[in-house]
Amino acid sequence: MKKQHRALSILLILALITLPGIAYAQTQGDQAKSSMQSAGTATKDAAKSVGSATVSGTKAVSDKVTGKIDINSASKADLMKLDGVGDAISTKIIAGRPYHTKRDLLTRKIVNQPTYNKISDKIIAHAGNSSTTAAK
């Protein structure tokens, strides 16, 4: 009986010693969970901001970096900066939008092969550009 009483006492003491540690760990876990949720919300908000930047401006920025003119969104003046593209061809390019690839200029007979050869390395066609497909 004394052995059972002693074992029970030891278990009770161990429980009392570890209980505050368990409670502390639980509190820390709750705080960590709350911090992670806050971080998750901040990350989602940042992702939304980046997503909207992608829709509205990243394509234009990439064109500035590569130096290529997007035939789906370029102004008439920008198109006319291309070698061999004048008023008539720039008007045809704008009227034919949207383009899936820059090669569409040839397949739709917007420009001839010599003109395409001059401009192909200076142009790009961002398919799905919302501002051009909405206007069509």
mmCIF file of the C-alpha atoms, coordinates in Angstrom:
data_MODEL
# 
_entry.id   MODEL 
# 
loop_
_atom_site.group_PDB 
_atom_site.id 
_atom_site.type_symbol 
_atom_site.label_atom_id 
_atom_site.label_alt_id 
_atom_site.label_comp_id 
_atom_site.label_asym_id 
_atom_site.label_entity_id 
_atom_site.label_seq_id 
_atom_site.pdbx_PDB_ins_code 
_atom_site.Cartn_x 
_atom_site.Cartn_y 
_atom_site.Cartn_z 
_atom_site.occupancy 
_atom_site.B_iso_or_equiv 
_atom_site.pdbx_formal_charge 
_atom_site.auth_seq_id 
_atom_site.auth_comp_id 
_atom_site.auth_asym_id 
_atom_site.auth_atom_id 
_atom_site.pdbx_PDB_model_num 
ATOM 1   C CA . MET A 1 1   ? 0.000   0.000  0.000   1.00 0.00 ? 1   MET A CA 1 
ATOM 2   C CA . LYS A 1 2   ? 2.829   2.402  0.835   1.00 0.00 ? 2   LYS A CA 1 
ATOM 3   C CA . LYS A 1 3   ? 4.427   1.637  -2.542  1.00 0.00 ? 3   LYS A CA 1 
ATOM 4   C CA . GLN A 1 4   ? 1.196   2.494  -4.354  1.00 0.00 ? 4   GLN A CA 1 
ATOM 5   C CA . HIS A 1 5   ? 0.827   5.658  -2.280  1.00 0.00 ? 5   HIS A CA 1 
ATOM 6   C CA . ARG A 1 6   ? 4.443   6.603  -3.005  1.00 0.00 ? 6   ARG A CA 1 
ATOM 7   C CA . ALA A 1 7   ? 4.033   5.947  -6.759  1.00 0.00 ? 7   ALA A CA 1 
ATOM 8   C CA . LEU A 1 8   ? 0.833   7.958  -6.810  1.00 0.00 ? 8   LEU A CA 1 
ATOM 9   C CA . SER A 1 9   ? 2.559   10.818 -4.993  1.00 0.00 ? 9   SER A CA 1 
ATOM 10  C CA . ILE A 1 10  ? 5.451   10.775 -7.461  1.00 0.00 ? 10  ILE A CA 1 
ATOM 11  C CA . LEU A 1 11  ? 3.026   10.858 -10.375 1.00 0.00 ? 11  LEU A CA 1 
ATOM 12  C CA . LEU A 1 12  ? 1.137   13.732 -8.771  1.00 0.00 ? 12  LEU A CA 1 
ATOM 13  C CA . ILE A 1 13  ? 4.362   15.680 -8.230  1.00 0.00 ? 13  ILE A CA 1 
ATOM 14  C CA . LEU A 1 14  ? 5.483   15.057 -11.801 1.00 0.00 ? 14  LEU A CA 1 
ATOM 15  C CA . ALA A 1 15  ? 2.099   16.179 -13.070 1.00 0.00 ? 15  ALA A CA 1 
ATOM 16  C CA . LEU A 1 16  ? 2.292   19.378 -11.027 1.00 0.00 ? 16  LEU A CA 1 
ATOM 17  C CA . ILE A 1 17  ? 5.811   20.053 -12.260 1.00 0.00 ? 17  ILE A CA 1 
ATOM 18  C CA . THR A 1 18  ? 4.999   19.496 -15.943 1.00 0.00 ? 18  THR A CA 1 
ATOM 19  C CA . LEU A 1 19  ? 1.567   21.134 -15.966 1.00 0.00 ? 19  LEU A CA 1 
ATOM 20  C CA . PRO A 1 20  ? 2.875   24.736 -16.089 1.00 0.00 ? 20  PRO A CA 1 
ATOM 21  C CA . GLY A 1 21  ? 5.256   23.719 -18.895 1.00 0.00 ? 21  GLY A CA 1 
ATOM 22  C CA . ILE A 1 22  ? 2.378   22.214 -20.856 1.00 0.00 ? 22  ILE A CA 1 
ATOM 23  C CA . ALA A 1 23  ? 0.233   25.295 -20.299 1.00 0.00 ? 23  ALA A CA 1 
ATOM 24  C CA . TYR A 1 24  ? 3.144   27.534 -21.361 1.00 0.00 ? 24  TYR A CA 1 
ATOM 25  C CA . ALA A 1 25  ? 3.698   25.438 -24.483 1.00 0.00 ? 25  ALA A CA 1 
ATOM 26  C CA . GLN A 1 26  ? -0.013  25.639 -25.278 1.00 0.00 ? 26  GLN A CA 1 
ATOM 27  C CA . THR A 1 27  ? 0.073   29.439 -24.930 1.00 0.00 ? 27  THR A CA 1 
ATOM 28  C CA . GLN A 1 28  ? 3.151   29.663 -27.145 1.00 0.00 ? 28  GLN A CA 1 
ATOM 29  C CA . GLY A 1 29  ? 1.501   27.411 -29.705 1.00 0.00 ? 29  GLY A CA 1 
ATOM 30  C CA . ASP A 1 30  ? -1.604  29.613 -29.743 1.00 0.00 ? 30  ASP A CA 1 
ATOM 31  C CA . GLN A 1 31  ? 0.547   32.719 -30.175 1.00 0.00 ? 31  GLN A CA 1 
ATOM 32  C CA . ALA A 1 32  ? 2.523   31.069 -32.967 1.00 0.00 ? 32  ALA A CA 1 
ATOM 33  C CA . LYS A 1 33  ? -0.703  30.010 -34.670 1.00 0.00 ? 33  LYS A CA 1 
ATOM 34  C CA . SER A 1 34  ? -2.048  33.564 -34.407 1.00 0.00 ? 34  SER A CA 1 
ATOM 35  C CA . SER A 1 35  ? 1.207   34.953 -35.822 1.00 0.00 ? 35  SER A CA 1 
ATOM 36  C CA . MET A 1 36  ? 1.101   32.479 -38.676 1.00 0.00 ? 36  MET A CA 1 
ATOM 37  C CA . GLN A 1 37  ? -2.484  33.424 -39.464 1.00 0.00 ? 37  GLN A CA 1 
ATOM 38  C CA . SER A 1 38  ? -1.521  37.099 -39.492 1.00 0.00 ? 38  SER A CA 1 
ATOM 39  C CA . ALA A 1 39  ? 1.435   36.338 -41.718 1.00 0.00 ? 39  ALA A CA 1 
ATOM 40  C CA . GLY A 1 40  ? -0.818  34.298 -43.989 1.00 0.00 ? 40  GLY A CA 1 
ATOM 41  C CA . THR A 1 41  ? -3.241  37.189 -44.311 1.00 0.00 ? 41  THR A CA 1 
ATOM 42  C CA . ALA A 1 42  ? -0.395  39.589 -45.072 1.00 0.00 ? 42  ALA A CA 1 
ATOM 43  C CA . THR A 1 43  ? 0.970   37.171 -47.650 1.00 0.00 ? 43  THR A CA 1 
ATOM 44  C CA . LYS A 1 44  ? -2.432  36.831 -49.312 1.00 0.00 ? 44  LYS A CA 1 
ATOM 45  C CA . ASP A 1 45  ? -2.812  40.611 -49.413 1.00 0.00 ? 45  ASP A CA 1 
ATOM 46  C CA . ALA A 1 46  ? 0.646   40.971 -50.940 1.00 0.00 ? 46  ALA A CA 1 
ATOM 47  C CA . ALA A 1 47  ? -0.146  38.284 -53.502 1.00 0.00 ? 47  ALA A CA 1 
ATOM 48  C CA . LYS A 1 48  ? -3.339  40.105 -54.462 1.00 0.00 ? 48  LYS A CA 1 
ATOM 49  C CA . SER A 1 49  ? -1.362  43.307 -54.941 1.00 0.00 ? 49  SER A CA 1 
ATOM 50  C CA . VAL A 1 50  ? 1.192   41.526 -57.087 1.00 0.00 ? 50  VAL A CA 1 
ATOM 51  C CA . GLY A 1 51  ? -1.596  39.858 -59.051 1.00 0.00 ? 51  GLY A CA 1 
ATOM 52  C CA . SER A 1 52  ? -3.243  43.145 -59.840 1.00 0.00 ? 52  SER A CA 1 
ATOM 53  C CA . ALA A 1 53  ? 0.125   44.602 -60.793 1.00 0.00 ? 53  ALA A CA 1 
ATOM 54  C CA . THR A 1 54  ? 0.590   41.704 -63.182 1.00 0.00 ? 54  THR A CA 1 
ATOM 55  C CA . VAL A 1 55  ? -2.733  42.375 -64.836 1.00 0.00 ? 55  VAL A CA 1 
ATOM 56  C CA . SER A 1 56  ? -2.242  46.099 -65.111 1.00 0.00 ? 56  SER A CA 1 
ATOM 57  C CA . GLY A 1 57  ? 1.430   46.735 -65.587 1.00 0.00 ? 57  GLY A CA 1 
ATOM 58  C CA . THR A 1 58  ? 3.882   43.875 -65.703 1.00 0.00 ? 58  THR A CA 1 
ATOM 59  C CA . LYS A 1 59  ? 3.445   43.212 -69.394 1.00 0.00 ? 59  LYS A CA 1 
ATOM 60  C CA . ALA A 1 60  ? 4.192   46.819 -70.233 1.00 0.00 ? 60  ALA A CA 1 
ATOM 61  C CA . VAL A 1 61  ? 7.234   46.740 -67.956 1.00 0.00 ? 61  VAL A CA 1 
ATOM 62  C CA . SER A 1 62  ? 8.549   43.587 -69.615 1.00 0.00 ? 62  SER A CA 1 
ATOM 63  C CA . ASP A 1 63  ? 8.239   45.324 -72.983 1.00 0.00 ? 63  ASP A CA 1 
ATOM 64  C CA . LYS A 1 64  ? 10.317  48.209 -71.703 1.00 0.00 ? 64  LYS A CA 1 
ATOM 65  C CA . VAL A 1 65  ? 12.927  45.796 -70.416 1.00 0.00 ? 65  VAL A CA 1 
ATOM 66  C CA . THR A 1 66  ? 13.135  43.801 -73.650 1.00 0.00 ? 66  THR A CA 1 
ATOM 67  C CA . GLY A 1 67  ? 12.659  46.876 -75.812 1.00 0.00 ? 67  GLY A CA 1 
ATOM 68  C CA . LYS A 1 68  ? 9.985   45.127 -77.860 1.00 0.00 ? 68  LYS A CA 1 
ATOM 69  C CA . ILE A 1 69  ? 6.700   46.693 -78.919 1.00 0.00 ? 69  ILE A CA 1 
ATOM 70  C CA . ASP A 1 70  ? 3.544   44.774 -78.035 1.00 0.00 ? 70  ASP A CA 1 
ATOM 71  C CA . ILE A 1 71  ? 1.437   44.704 -81.196 1.00 0.00 ? 71  ILE A CA 1 
ATOM 72  C CA . ASN A 1 72  ? -1.671  44.077 -79.085 1.00 0.00 ? 72  ASN A CA 1 
ATOM 73  C CA . SER A 1 73  ? -1.383  47.275 -77.068 1.00 0.00 ? 73  SER A CA 1 
ATOM 74  C CA . ALA A 1 74  ? 1.020   49.668 -78.795 1.00 0.00 ? 74  ALA A CA 1 
ATOM 75  C CA . SER A 1 75  ? -0.223  53.033 -79.924 1.00 0.00 ? 75  SER A CA 1 
ATOM 76  C CA . LYS A 1 76  ? -0.268  53.985 -83.578 1.00 0.00 ? 76  LYS A CA 1 
ATOM 77  C CA . ALA A 1 77  ? 2.694   56.289 -82.978 1.00 0.00 ? 77  ALA A CA 1 
ATOM 78  C CA . ASP A 1 78  ? 4.697   53.459 -81.385 1.00 0.00 ? 78  ASP A CA 1 
ATOM 79  C CA . LEU A 1 79  ? 3.906   51.096 -84.241 1.00 0.00 ? 79  LEU A CA 1 
ATOM 80  C CA . MET A 1 80  ? 4.991   53.720 -86.766 1.00 0.00 ? 80  MET A CA 1 
ATOM 81  C CA . LYS A 1 81  ? 8.441   53.761 -85.132 1.00 0.00 ? 81  LYS A CA 1 
ATOM 82  C CA . LEU A 1 82  ? 9.008   50.315 -86.608 1.00 0.00 ? 82  LEU A CA 1 
ATOM 83  C CA . ASP A 1 83  ? 11.009  50.155 -89.846 1.00 0.00 ? 83  ASP A CA 1 
ATOM 84  C CA . GLY A 1 84  ? 8.621   49.747 -92.777 1.00 0.00 ? 84  GLY A CA 1 
ATOM 85  C CA . VAL A 1 85  ? 5.474   50.478 -90.785 1.00 0.00 ? 85  VAL A CA 1 
ATOM 86  C CA . GLY A 1 86  ? 3.687   53.638 -91.763 1.00 0.00 ? 86  GLY A CA 1 
ATOM 87  C CA . ASP A 1 87  ? 0.238   55.069 -91.279 1.00 0.00 ? 87  ASP A CA 1 
ATOM 88  C CA . ALA A 1 88  ? -1.618  52.456 -93.340 1.00 0.00 ? 88  ALA A CA 1 
ATOM 89  C CA . ILE A 1 89  ? 0.103   49.388 -91.851 1.00 0.00 ? 89  ILE A CA 1 
ATOM 90  C CA . SER A 1 90  ? -0.150  50.657 -88.274 1.00 0.00 ? 90  SER A CA 1 
ATOM 91  C CA . THR A 1 91  ? -3.882  51.197 -88.827 1.00 0.00 ? 91  THR A CA 1 
ATOM 92  C CA . LYS A 1 92  ? -4.196  47.621 -90.166 1.00 0.00 ? 92  LYS A CA 1 
ATOM 93  C CA . ILE A 1 93  ? -2.262  46.250 -87.157 1.00 0.00 ? 93  ILE A CA 1 
ATOM 94  C CA . ILE A 1 94  ? -4.580  48.025 -84.726 1.00 0.00 ? 94  ILE A CA 1 
ATOM 95  C CA . ALA A 1 95  ? -7.694  46.934 -86.623 1.00 0.00 ? 95  ALA A CA 1 
ATOM 96  C CA . GLY A 1 96  ? -6.572  43.282 -86.606 1.00 0.00 ? 96  GLY A CA 1 
ATOM 97  C CA . ARG A 1 97  ? -6.143  42.980 -82.841 1.00 0.00 ? 97  ARG A CA 1 
ATOM 98  C CA . PRO A 1 98  ? -5.850  40.801 -80.862 1.00 0.00 ? 98  PRO A CA 1 
ATOM 99  C CA . TYR A 1 99  ? -2.950  38.671 -82.077 1.00 0.00 ? 99  TYR A CA 1 
ATOM 100 C CA . HIS A 1 100 ? -1.984  35.372 -80.487 1.00 0.00 ? 100 HIS A CA 1 
ATOM 101 C CA . THR A 1 101 ? 1.554   35.531 -81.846 1.00 0.00 ? 101 THR A CA 1 
ATOM 102 C CA . LYS A 1 102 ? 3.519   38.112 -83.755 1.00 0.00 ? 102 LYS A CA 1 
ATOM 103 C CA . ARG A 1 103 ? 3.516   35.736 -86.727 1.00 0.00 ? 103 ARG A CA 1 
ATOM 104 C CA . ASP A 1 104 ? -0.229  36.487 -87.077 1.00 0.00 ? 104 ASP A CA 1 
ATOM 105 C CA . LEU A 1 105 ? 0.850   39.667 -88.872 1.00 0.00 ? 105 LEU A CA 1 
ATOM 106 C CA . LEU A 1 106 ? 2.031   37.446 -91.721 1.00 0.00 ? 106 LEU A CA 1 
ATOM 107 C CA . THR A 1 107 ? -0.679  34.808 -91.662 1.00 0.00 ? 107 THR A CA 1 
ATOM 108 C CA . ARG A 1 108 ? -3.420  37.457 -91.696 1.00 0.00 ? 108 ARG A CA 1 
ATOM 109 C CA . LYS A 1 109 ? -1.577  39.370 -94.416 1.00 0.00 ? 109 LYS A CA 1 
ATOM 110 C CA . ILE A 1 110 ? -1.274  42.527 -92.337 1.00 0.00 ? 110 ILE A CA 1 
ATOM 111 C CA . VAL A 1 111 ? 2.379   42.901 -93.425 1.00 0.00 ? 111 VAL A CA 1 
ATOM 112 C CA . ASN A 1 112 ? 4.417   41.292 -96.178 1.00 0.00 ? 112 ASN A CA 1 
ATOM 113 C CA . GLN A 1 113 ? 7.429   39.034 -95.601 1.00 0.00 ? 113 GLN A CA 1 
ATOM 114 C CA . PRO A 1 114 ? 10.130  41.717 -96.118 1.00 0.00 ? 114 PRO A CA 1 
ATOM 115 C CA . THR A 1 115 ? 8.436   44.066 -93.631 1.00 0.00 ? 115 THR A CA 1 
ATOM 116 C CA . TYR A 1 116 ? 7.948   41.213 -91.153 1.00 0.00 ? 116 TYR A CA 1 
ATOM 117 C CA . ASN A 1 117 ? 11.631  40.324 -91.459 1.00 0.00 ? 117 ASN A CA 1 
ATOM 118 C CA . LYS A 1 118 ? 12.549  43.921 -90.550 1.00 0.00 ? 118 LYS A CA 1 
ATOM 119 C CA . ILE A 1 119 ? 10.285  44.144 -87.487 1.00 0.00 ? 119 ILE A CA 1 
ATOM 120 C CA . SER A 1 120 ? 9.989   40.599 -86.104 1.00 0.00 ? 120 SER A CA 1 
ATOM 121 C CA . ASP A 1 121 ? 12.850  40.984 -83.636 1.00 0.00 ? 121 ASP A CA 1 
ATOM 122 C CA . LYS A 1 122 ? 11.396  44.278 -82.354 1.00 0.00 ? 122 LYS A CA 1 
ATOM 123 C CA . ILE A 1 123 ? 7.815   43.155 -81.656 1.00 0.00 ? 123 ILE A CA 1 
ATOM 124 C CA . ILE A 1 124 ? 5.946   40.839 -79.325 1.00 0.00 ? 124 ILE A CA 1 
ATOM 125 C CA . ALA A 1 125 ? 2.302   39.800 -79.018 1.00 0.00 ? 125 ALA A CA 1 
ATOM 126 C CA . HIS A 1 126 ? 1.001   39.365 -75.503 1.00 0.00 ? 126 HIS A CA 1 
ATOM 127 C CA . ALA A 1 127 ? -2.024  37.132 -76.029 1.00 0.00 ? 127 ALA A CA 1 
ATOM 128 C CA . GLY A 1 128 ? -4.925  37.749 -73.699 1.00 0.00 ? 128 GLY A CA 1 
ATOM 129 C CA . ASN A 1 129 ? -4.089  41.382 -73.013 1.00 0.00 ? 129 ASN A CA 1 
ATOM 130 C CA . SER A 1 130 ? -7.361  42.500 -71.401 1.00 0.00 ? 130 SER A CA 1 
ATOM 131 C CA . SER A 1 131 ? -7.281  46.028 -72.770 1.00 0.00 ? 131 SER A CA 1 
ATOM 132 C CA . THR A 1 132 ? -7.116  44.854 -76.380 1.00 0.00 ? 132 THR A CA 1 
ATOM 133 C CA . THR A 1 133 ? -9.458  41.904 -76.234 1.00 0.00 ? 133 THR A CA 1 
ATOM 134 C CA . ALA A 1 134 ? -12.116 44.000 -74.529 1.00 0.00 ? 134 ALA A CA 1 
ATOM 135 C CA . ALA A 1 135 ? -11.967 46.581 -77.320 1.00 0.00 ? 135 ALA A CA 1 
ATOM 136 C CA . LYS A 1 136 ? -12.480 43.912 -79.994 1.00 0.00 ? 136 LYS A CA 1 
# 
